[in-house]
Amino acid sequence: MDGAGGRLSVTRRCADLAELLAAADAGLGQVAVVSADLPQLDREAVATLHRCGVRVVGLADAGARWAAERITAFGVDLIVDTPEDAAGAEALVRDVVAVLESPLGGGDRPGSHAAPASASSSLGSAGAATGAASAAREPGRLIAVWGPTGAPGRTTVAMNLAAELAVLGRTALLVDADTYGGTVAQAVGLLDEAPGLAAAARAAGQGVLDVQALARLSPLLAPGLRVLSGISRPDRWPELPGASLDVVWTVARALTDWTVVDCGFCVEQDEVLSYDTRAPRRNAATLSALQDADEVVVVGGADPIGVQRLVRSLSELAELGVPGRRTVVVNRVRPGVVGPRPGEAIAEALARYASIVDPHLVPDDPSALDAALLDARLLHEIVPGSAVRRALAALATRVSSTPRRTTAPGAQEQTATNEIDSFAVAARLAKA
């Protein structure tokens, strides 16, 4: 290290990963040099180090290619061969200095930090394990189906949207990422309720998730339609860390043309303000899907309370800075709770309070939905001519016909955030 001109000094030699994370959290270093076989090292640990502003350099034996590939999948900034002599040690110091002097960017997303290339290093990325299939086709697109609390029909819309995309001749993957009450497996009649998403997240955290592994975890439900089931109990939410799900979405894009994610309703981030800043976040799955989505389908209910919640939820998305396009779906449109012309009334209310000029209206059809739920089948399989099925098929056509998003994140038009209450909505709907 004498040749580094005083630019490097060893501040801590950590005995294990816990001590390393504590030292990084205390600001004791800017670069962590770790062994590829460090126990408990995974993608979430690397993401935590990045959030602390610490770059990660991995050491791997020259003959242990598997170890280098494994730690590369974690999103480290640089991989170098373990030095065996003074010359190798000097090369390692040069590489560490180069990493330290490189710009640190990309936020808390692991694998997005710049790193230099050298003769003894090999760079990696989050999608390195997706295999040759990802290079043979254009990456698929991700749709996050989200909506406010109150059971507006997120799961119904997500299931049938994925099914209709498959009917259009595209391959689709339906993912249950609701950490509060996911029911996709039961709704489609899967007897095996093994949480496929949790298994995929574990594999991604260990750097072994690829297209073939994700295909094994997501069985075929219908031609062109795969299902990745969610957690079986709400208390298992810590098994879905955001850093691992970022990799799952990347691999899913390589597996199918469309990935439809059924998200939970809650997007609050109060957990990061707790005393333990490395604590897992209950809503990490929803936040990860929303931030990575090309299109966000926002589902709301067609009643005064549902419209009020829908308007406020659009304001929440604007505050989060979600980059994807937004399609607003108003579900269970019926005259009994709105008035004789429910579509016109809801469209006028959304235009006034949320600047939404083209909401997608899904009519209420309880008999068709009950029949599909009773048989645990999709709408196009059991009631292909129903009004609700036709509306969701039109939604799939609308989503699939939109061009790929080319604008930078945060560049889309912001949703209006007018104050609104349920009495104002009810009065507006009654007047219309």
Secondary structure as UniProt FT lines:
FT   HELIX           2..4
FT   TURN            5..6
FT   HELIX           17..25
FT   TURN            26..27
FT   STRAND          31..35
FT   TURN            36..37
FT   TURN            39..40
FT   HELIX           43..51
FT   TURN            52..53
FT   STRAND          55..60
FT   TURN            62..63
FT   HELIX           65..73
FT   TURN            74..75
FT   STRAND          78..81
FT   HELIX           86..101
FT   TURN            107..108
FT   TURN            110..111
FT   TURN            119..120
FT   TURN            126..127
FT   HELIX           128..130
FT   HELIX           133..136
FT   STRAND          141..146
FT   HELIX           154..167
FT   TURN            168..169
FT   STRAND          172..177
FT   TURN            179..181
FT   HELIX           184..187
FT   TURN            188..189
FT   HELIX           196..205
FT   TURN            206..207
FT   HELIX           211..217
FT   STRAND          220..222
FT   TURN            223..224
FT   STRAND          225..228
FT   HELIX           234..239
FT   HELIX           242..255
FT   STRAND          258..263
FT   HELIX           270..273
FT   TURN            277..278
FT   TURN            282..283
FT   HELIX           284..292
FT   STRAND          295..301
FT   HELIX           304..320
FT   STRAND          325..333
FT   HELIX           335..338
FT   HELIX           342..354
FT   STRAND          360..363
FT   HELIX           366..375
FT   HELIX           379..382
FT   TURN            384..385
FT   HELIX           387..400
FT   TURN            409..410
FT   HELIX           422..431
//
